[in-house]
Amino acid sequence: MPTLYLIPTSLGDTGFDRILPAYNTGVVTALRYFIVEDVRTARRFLKKTNPAIDIDTLTFFILNQHTTPEELSSFLRPMFDGNDMGVLSEAGCPAIADPGADVVAMAQKNNFKVIPLVGPSSILLSLMASGFNGQSFAFVGYLPIERGERSKALKKLESRAYSEDQSQIFIETPYRNMKMLDEILQTCQSNTRLCIAVDITLETEFIKTKTVKEWKSQLPDLNKRPCIFLLYKS
């Protein structure tokens, strides 16, 4: 049965021997069809995975915000012809906060086999290191950009952390990280705990949990760095 492999990529400039099992290399090397967000990034990842891969023999299908439903519906055509395919994210695990989920849904609907490979997930790694509730948590993606709406969203997440004993996880575009941090510190209760996880798996990795009040005395530099925020009750 044709198989759709979900292939994790690195979260930054990190040695693959640290974050990706050797098994993944064998899977990637055998594939000839890939669904990717960006061809250039995908080619770079594949050559780093195995320099012997002949990139010019591979076929890439581009899946991003510009992909039409008509284009998406044709992406699994190689699988109908009996070929395995791979899905690559720009960073981390495919289909998690990633458009690859639409392709996986199509594969499931058509009864193809779907195999997720082991690799880094910034969401889970940050939660593991936060000290927050790992039994009940919610990843809510991006919050509203408009300041008033974002403040309301933060208050709602904070309320849920207390009322449901649930860790709240969210992200922001790297160049808006400092604005997000500023709004968290202005909006949330002083004793609410905030974990900031930056550059996960990189040499510059920084993961720290403090109360909102404690963060106010010393702000980390989050500008243009991949970052995840986690809120939890005191």
FENMOWO-V376220 format. One record per backbone hydrogen bond with DSSP energy under -1.0 kcal/mol. NH is the residue of the N-H (numbers start at 1). CO is the residue of the C=O. If there is no record, write none. Layout:
nh->{NH:NH}
co->{CO:CO}
//
This chain:
nh->{4:5:6:7:9:14:18:20:24:26:27:28:29:30:34:35:36:42:43:44:45:46:47:48:49:50:53:55:57:58:59:61:63:67:72:73:74:75:77:80:82:83:85:86:87:88:96:101:102:104:105:106:107:108:109:110:111:112:113:115:117:125:126:127:128:129:138:140:150:151:152:153:154:155:156:157:158:159:160:161:162:163:164:167:168:169:170:171:176:177:180:181:182:183:184:185:186:187:188:192:193:194:195:196:197:198:199:202:205:206:208:210:212:213:215:216:218:224:225:228:229:230:231:232}
co->{113:85:115:87:92:12:15:16:21:22:23:24:25:26:59:86:61:38:39:40:41:42:43:44:45:46:50:53:54:55:32:34:36:64:68:69:71:72:74:76:79:78:3:33:5:35:93:98:99:100:101:102:103:104:105:106:108:107:2:4:6:121:122:123:124:125:167:169:146:147:148:149:150:151:152:153:154:155:156:157:158:159:160:136:231:138:229:141:173:174:176:177:178:179:180:181:182:183:184:189:232:210:230:208:228:206:226:199:202:198:196:194:192:190:211:212:215:174:222:197:170:195:168:193}
//
